[in-house]
Amino acid sequence: MSTLYDQAMEEMIEAIHEWFDEQAKRNDLEKTVKRTTLQMGIFDDILLEYKPGRTIVDSVDLGLDDGLKSKNTGPFTEEQVRNEFQPQLVKVVQERLDELTDSPLIDYRFTFRGKFPTTEGKLQLTLLEYINEEKKEQLLERIHTYVDKKLEHGTYPTKPLESFFLTRHLVDPELFPELDIAWVIAQYERIQELNKGRQDALAEHRGNIIRALTDWAENQFLPQYYDVQSSVYRSNEYTLKPGAVLEQNESRAGGESQQQAAQPIDLLLYAAVMILRYEPSYSKPRGLTFLELAKQLGSNRAARMMTEGSGTYAEEDILVKNEQVECTANDVFSIMTIMIRKEEASAYEQALAFIIRLLKQGFPKNYKIKLKSSVKQYLPVKGLAKSDTHRFFANALAYPDLHPLLEEYAREAIEEFEWYADTEGEKSCMPGTYATFGLGLADERYFPLVEFYMGEVDDEHQLVQDKFTVAFAEKHGITASSVPALVACLRRSTDYLKLKIQPELENEEKLALYVQQIKGLETYEVERVLYPIWGKVEKLAALARKAEGKRKELLLELLHAAGK
C-alpha cells in the first residue's frame, strides 16, 4: 500500500506544480489586473481531481461526473485522504502561494479543493482556504474609494468590467461579514441609474448584478435554511431544514410608521425581481423559485409579491378600473388581466395605453394577457396560438383608429430573445407579434414595422414568421411597396417555408422588383430568400437555361447574387 500511496502522492504533487508553473509563464498578468482597481488577482481557486494515471489540476470544475458516486471508488479511505494526503498537499500549495504573495496571479483569497475516489465513494473536500490579509485590506480600501467616487458621487456611466467584480465583492462574506443590505441594494441601483440609456451596457451590468446575487443566494443564504441538492443538468432542489425559520423578517413596505432595517431576505427578494424583470424567459423559473423559498421561510412580503406583484410600480399604473374596462398587472408572474366591459374602441384604447405605459417602465416583456371579453377574434394567419393574448390584439385590430397606437405598442414590445409567456414550441412568438402581423396584413403603411420586426426575430427559436410570410404574400402579392417587407420576411424564414409565388414572378416587372431588392445581400442570405420560392439553386439554374431575353437576364442575376 505504501508504494501505491507514494505513487498517488507523487502524481498529485506533480500536477499541482505543473499548474502553478504553467500559470507563472503567462506574460499578461500585470496587464490583466490593471484593467480595474477592483481585481487583486486572476485566480481565486483550483481543483485537484485525483484519477490514478490522469490526475488534473484546474481552475474550472465542470462537475461532469457528479452523481456517479457509486462508480467512483478508489484504493484509499476517506480517513487516509483527510489525515495523510491533505496535510502534504496543503503544504505544497501553501509554499507555492507564499512565493506569489505579491503576484497578480493569485487573488486576495484562494481556495484549494479536491475530489478523490475512496473506498466509501467519491469524496469532495475543501483542502485549504488562504487569505492574503494585505491584499484584502487593499481591496476593501479600493472598493470604498470606487463606491464613493464612481457611484455615490459619480455622474458618468461605469464599465461592465468594474461591475463584474464590484457586484461580487459587495456580497463576499470575507470582505463584508455583516452585510448592510440597504447599502448593497443602493449600489446595485446606482450602477443601473448611471448606465441608463446605454442599452447593451446596461444589460451587461444587470447581468453582473444578477449573477452575483444568484451565487450569493444559492451558495450563502439559502443553504442556511435549506438542504440543497445541486446538479449540472437541472435546477437545484431545496428541502427546508427542520425548524428553519428567519431570524428576522424582511423590512416593511414603505409608508408604515416604522421601517425596519433591510434584512438578507430582502436581498433574496431583490434578486428574484431582478431575474423576473430582466432575464430571458428560460431564466424566470429561478426567480420564481427564490420567491417561493422566501415564502416558505415565512416572508410576508414574498407572499404579497406573489399575489400583488413586486411593488415596483405605482398603484395607478397597475390598476385601471371604470365602466368600460378593468386592467390589473402582476410583474412577478408577468400577467396582465384585462376585462372588457364595453366592446368599443375606447375600452381597447385604454387597455393598450395601460400595457404601453407598463412596458415603458420595464414591465417584463414576456408577459401574457388574461382576457375577459365576449368577442373572439383571431388573425387570419394559420399556426398561431389561440391564446388570450392573441385574441386581445386581434380584437383591438378591428378598430382602424387604434392602429397607430398598436404600432406604438409593437415597437415598444418587440425584443429579441423574448416570447409571450402563453406560447411555446412552434407557436412561440416574440412580444409585438400579433400587433405587427395584424397591421402588416391590414395596411401598407405598416410594412416598415414588419421589416423592423423581422430584423429582431430569433429564427432559431421561432417559426411563426413563416406562417405570416405566406399570409402576407397572399394578401399583398409582389409590388414596389411590398417587396422590401417580403424579402425581410424571407431573410428570417426557416427551411420549412414553401412560398407559392413562382407564377407571380413570371411577370418580368415583378421579378425585376424582387431582383433589385436582394442586391447587396450576402450570398448566404440570397440563398435563404430564394429557397422558399425555388428550392435548391439548381432548380433556379434549370429555369434560367430555358428562359429567354429579359427574364433570362434577371434569373442569371439571381444566380450570380447566390454565388452561382
HUCORJO-V617283 format. One record per pair of residues at least 24 apart in sequence whose ideal C-beta (glycine too) atoms are under 8 Angstrom apart, sorted by sequence separation. I is the first residue (numbers start at 0). J is the second residue. D is the distance in Angstrom with one decimal. If there is no record, write none. Layout:
BEGIN
i->[I;I]
j->[J;J]
d->[D;D]
END
This chain:
BEGIN
i->[49;107;166;326;464;468;476;88;165;267;268;324;328;409;536;105;142;267;305;323;324;408;409;429;472;477;18;107;108;142;304;305;326;330;429;464;465;469;476;477;486;536;85;106;107;162;321;406;429;439;464;465;468;472;504;529;84;264;328;333;405;409;469;477;107;138;268;319;333;342;440;465;468;482;486;490;84;100;107;319;335;337;339;342;388;432;436;440;453;462;465;478;482;486;501;15;142;264;268;272;330;333;334;335;336;337;338;339;342;405;406;429;439;443;477;500;501;525;529;14;80;96;100;157;268;271;276;330;333;334;335;336;337;338;339;386;388;405;427;428;450;454;458;462;479;482;483;498;92;93;264;275;319;328;333;334;335;337;338;339;387;388;427;436;440;446;450;453;458;478;482;490;497;498;80;92;139;265;276;334;336;337;339;384;386;427;428;440;446;449;453;456;458;477;492;496;525;526;11;93;138;150;157;264;268;386;402;427;477;492;494;525;526;80;89;156;157;264;272;384;425;426;443;446;447;450;453;490;525;11;18;79;88;89;135;151;155;156;328;384;396;410;413;425;443;446;449;453;489;490;492;511;522;10;17;18;85;135;150;154;272;395;402;406;409;413;449;489;492;514;522;14;75;77;146;150;153;316;317;393;402;415;510;517;520;522;10;14;15;47;76;77;85;156;159;162;166;170;290;316;350;392;396;410;414;415;416;7;10;14;73;75;76;77;80;162;166;169;170;384;392;396;399;406;413;415;418;486;489;507;511;514;518;11;73;75;76;81;130;150;220;382;383;402;409;418;489;507;510;514;517;7;10;72;73;74;80;156;159;163;166;167;170;287;316;351;382;384;389;393;416;510;6;71;72;73;77;159;162;166;170;287;312;350;383;388;392;396;439;72;162;166;220;221;507;514;45;72;157;167;172;220;347;72;159;252;312;347;364;71;170;248;249;355;71;216;234;248;249;283;311;312;348;351;358;364;383;69;215;216;234;237;245;248;249;252;347;60;68;244;245;248;249;342;352;355;359;365;367;68;235;243;244;245;348;351;355;358;364;365;366;367;368;383;67;212;216;234;276;337;344;347;351;354;358;365;366;367;215;237;275;339;365;378;239;275;344;348;355;380;64;212;213;239;344;351;212;252;272;275;378;272;378;271;380;209;212;213;379;40;41;42;43;378;40;41;42;43;468;39;40;41;42;45;47;49;209;366;40;41;43;44;45;47;48;49;108;208;209;365;40;43;44;45;46;47;48;49;50;364;39;40;42;43;44;45;46;47;49;225;7;38;39;44;46;205;209;224;181;209;3;4;32;221;31;205;213;224;11;15;216;0;28;29;4;12;16;28;202;8;12;15;19;28;7;11;15;184;4;8;12;16;25;47;181;15;19;180;181;283;382;383;23;180;184;382;22;180;184;187;283;180;183;380;383;277;382;178;180;184;276;280;381;180;276;279;334;380;276;333;380;178;275;381;381;380;379;40;39;170;39;39;37;37;36;37;36;37;36;35;37;35;34;35;38;37;37;35;37;280;279;280;279;280;280;66;65;65;63;62;61]
j->[73;131;190;350;488;492;500;113;190;292;293;349;353;434;561;131;168;293;331;349;350;434;435;455;498;503;45;134;135;169;331;332;353;357;456;491;492;496;503;504;513;563;113;134;135;190;349;434;457;467;492;493;496;500;532;557;113;293;357;362;434;438;498;506;137;168;298;349;363;372;470;495;498;512;516;520;115;131;138;350;366;368;370;373;419;463;467;471;484;493;496;509;513;517;532;47;174;296;300;304;362;365;366;367;368;369;370;371;374;437;438;461;471;475;509;532;533;557;561;47;113;129;133;190;301;304;309;363;366;367;368;369;370;371;372;419;421;438;460;461;483;487;491;495;512;515;516;531;126;127;298;309;353;362;367;368;369;371;372;373;421;422;461;470;474;480;484;487;492;512;516;524;531;532;115;127;174;300;311;369;371;372;374;419;421;462;463;475;481;484;488;491;493;512;527;531;560;561;47;129;174;186;193;300;304;422;438;463;513;528;530;561;562;117;126;193;194;301;309;421;462;463;480;483;484;487;490;527;562;49;56;117;126;127;173;189;193;194;366;422;434;448;451;463;481;484;487;491;527;528;530;549;560;49;56;57;124;174;189;193;311;434;441;445;448;452;488;528;531;553;561;54;115;117;186;190;193;356;357;433;442;455;550;557;560;562;51;55;56;88;117;118;126;197;200;203;207;211;331;357;391;433;437;451;455;456;457;49;52;56;115;117;118;119;122;204;208;211;212;426;434;438;441;448;455;457;460;528;531;549;553;556;560;54;116;118;119;124;173;193;263;425;426;445;452;461;532;550;553;557;560;51;54;116;117;118;124;200;203;207;210;211;214;331;360;395;426;428;433;437;460;554;51;116;117;118;122;204;207;211;215;332;357;395;428;433;437;441;484;118;208;212;266;267;553;560;92;119;204;214;219;267;394;120;207;300;360;395;412;120;219;297;298;404;121;266;284;298;299;333;361;362;398;401;408;414;433;120;266;267;285;288;296;299;300;303;398;112;120;296;297;300;301;394;404;407;411;417;419;121;288;296;297;298;401;404;408;411;417;418;419;420;421;436;121;266;270;288;330;391;398;401;405;408;412;419;420;421;270;292;330;394;420;433;295;331;400;404;411;436;121;269;270;296;401;408;270;310;330;333;436;331;437;331;440;270;273;274;440;102;103;104;105;440;103;104;105;106;531;103;104;105;106;109;111;113;273;430;105;106;108;109;110;112;113;114;173;273;274;430;106;109;110;111;112;113;114;115;116;430;106;107;109;110;111;112;113;114;116;292;75;106;107;112;114;273;277;292;250;278;74;75;103;292;103;277;285;296;84;88;289;74;102;103;79;87;91;103;277;84;88;91;95;104;84;88;92;261;83;87;91;95;104;126;260;95;99;260;261;363;462;463;104;261;265;463;104;262;266;269;365;263;266;463;466;361;466;263;265;269;361;365;466;266;362;365;420;466;363;420;467;266;363;469;470;470;470;134;134;266;137;138;138;141;141;142;144;145;145;158;161;160;160;161;164;164;165;164;168;416;416;417;417;418;420;230;230;231;231;231;231]
d->[7.7;5.1;7.7;5.6;6.2;6.2;7.8;7.1;7.7;7.6;5.9;5.1;7.7;4.1;5.5;7.3;5.6;5.5;5.9;6.6;5.6;5.6;4.8;6.8;5.8;5.4;6.3;3.7;7.3;7.7;5.2;7.5;4.5;8.0;6.4;5.2;5.7;7.5;6.0;7.0;7.5;5.5;7.7;7.5;4.6;5.4;7.7;7.2;7.3;7.3;6.9;5.7;6.3;5.4;7.2;6.5;8.0;5.8;5.8;7.9;4.5;7.1;6.5;7.9;7.8;7.2;7.2;6.2;4.3;7.0;6.2;5.9;6.5;4.8;4.7;7.6;7.3;6.6;5.2;7.8;5.8;5.8;7.4;6.3;5.3;6.5;4.9;6.6;7.8;5.9;4.1;7.9;6.1;6.3;6.2;6.7;7.2;6.9;6.2;7.8;5.5;5.9;6.5;7.6;7.6;7.2;8.0;6.8;5.6;7.3;6.0;6.4;6.2;7.1;4.4;6.1;7.1;7.5;6.1;6.6;7.8;5.6;7.9;6.2;6.1;7.9;7.8;6.0;4.2;6.0;5.2;4.5;5.4;4.2;4.2;7.3;5.6;6.0;6.5;6.1;6.2;7.0;4.7;6.8;6.0;7.9;6.1;4.3;7.5;6.8;5.5;7.5;5.2;6.7;6.6;7.8;7.2;7.1;7.7;7.6;6.9;7.9;5.6;7.6;5.3;6.2;5.4;4.2;7.4;7.5;4.8;5.8;6.0;5.3;4.9;5.9;6.0;7.7;7.6;5.9;7.7;7.8;7.6;7.9;4.4;7.7;4.7;8.0;6.6;4.4;5.6;4.5;6.3;6.2;6.7;4.2;4.5;5.2;6.1;7.1;7.0;5.8;5.6;7.8;6.9;6.6;6.0;7.4;6.5;7.5;7.2;4.6;7.7;6.1;5.5;5.6;6.4;7.9;4.6;6.7;4.9;6.6;4.9;6.8;7.8;4.3;6.7;6.3;7.6;5.9;4.1;7.8;6.0;4.8;7.2;7.0;7.0;4.9;8.0;4.7;7.4;7.1;7.0;7.7;6.9;4.2;6.5;4.8;6.9;5.9;7.8;8.0;7.3;7.7;7.0;7.2;6.9;7.1;4.5;7.5;6.8;7.9;6.8;6.2;6.1;5.8;7.0;3.9;5.3;5.1;6.2;4.7;7.0;4.9;6.1;6.8;6.3;6.1;7.3;6.6;6.9;4.7;6.8;7.3;6.9;4.2;7.4;6.3;5.6;7.0;5.8;7.8;5.4;5.8;6.0;7.8;4.8;5.9;6.6;6.3;7.4;3.8;4.0;7.0;6.8;7.4;5.8;6.8;7.6;4.6;6.6;5.6;5.2;5.4;5.8;4.8;5.0;7.4;7.0;4.2;5.1;7.2;7.8;5.6;5.3;5.4;7.7;5.7;6.1;5.3;6.0;5.1;6.8;5.6;3.3;6.9;6.9;7.2;6.8;7.1;5.6;7.3;6.5;7.4;7.1;7.4;8.0;5.5;5.0;6.0;5.7;6.9;5.0;5.7;5.4;7.2;7.1;6.7;4.1;4.9;7.6;4.6;7.8;7.6;6.7;6.3;6.9;7.5;5.3;6.5;8.0;7.8;7.9;4.4;7.0;6.8;5.2;5.7;4.6;3.8;4.1;7.8;6.9;7.5;7.3;6.9;6.4;6.8;6.9;6.2;7.1;7.7;7.4;7.6;6.8;7.8;7.9;7.9;7.4;7.2;6.4;5.9;6.6;6.4;6.5;7.0;6.3;4.2;5.9;6.3;7.4;6.8;5.7;7.7;4.0;7.8;6.7;6.5;7.5;7.5;7.7;7.4;8.0;6.7;7.8;5.2;7.5;6.7;7.3;5.5;7.0;7.6;5.1;6.5;4.8;7.9;6.3;7.6;4.4;6.8;5.7;7.9;7.9;7.9;7.4;6.2;6.3;4.8;5.8;4.7;7.9;7.0;6.1;7.0;5.9;5.1;5.3;4.9;4.7;5.8;7.3;4.0;7.9;7.8;7.8;6.9;5.5;7.0;6.7;6.3;4.2;6.0;6.8;6.3;6.0;6.6;6.0;4.0;7.7;5.8;6.8;7.6;5.3;6.4;5.8;6.0;5.9;6.4;5.7;5.7;7.7;7.1;6.5;7.8;6.0;5.6;3.8;6.4;7.8;7.2;5.6;7.6;5.4;7.9;7.6;7.0;6.6;7.5;6.9;7.4;6.4;6.3;7.8;7.3;5.5;5.8;6.0;4.0;7.6;7.7;6.2;7.6;6.3;7.9;7.3;7.0;5.2;7.5;4.6;7.1;5.8;6.4;7.8;7.2;7.4;6.8;5.8;6.3;5.8;6.8;3.6;5.8;4.0;6.0;4.8;4.6;4.5;5.0;7.3;4.6;5.3;6.7;7.0;6.7;7.2;7.3;7.0;7.3;7.0;6.8;7.2;7.9;4.6;6.5;6.8;6.8;7.0;8.0;7.9;6.3;6.0;7.5;4.1;6.4;6.9;4.9;6.9;5.9;7.4;7.1;6.2;7.7;6.9;5.9;7.8;7.6;7.5;4.5;7.4;6.8;7.3;5.4;4.7;5.7;7.6;6.2;6.1;6.9;7.3;6.3;5.4;7.6;7.5;7.6;6.8;7.2;8.0;7.6;4.1;8.0;7.7;6.1;6.9;3.8;7.4;6.3;5.7;6.2;6.8;7.6;7.3;6.2;6.7;7.7;6.7;8.0;4.1;6.6;5.5;5.6;6.0;4.7;5.6;5.1;7.9;7.8;7.7;5.2;5.7;5.3;5.4;7.3;6.2;7.7;7.6;4.7;6.2;7.2;4.9;7.6;7.0;5.0;7.5;6.2;4.6;6.8;7.7;6.3;6.6;7.1;5.9;5.4;6.0;5.2;5.4;3.9;5.6;6.3;6.7;7.9;5.2;6.4;6.8;5.6;7.2;6.7;6.8;6.1;6.8;4.9;7.6]
END
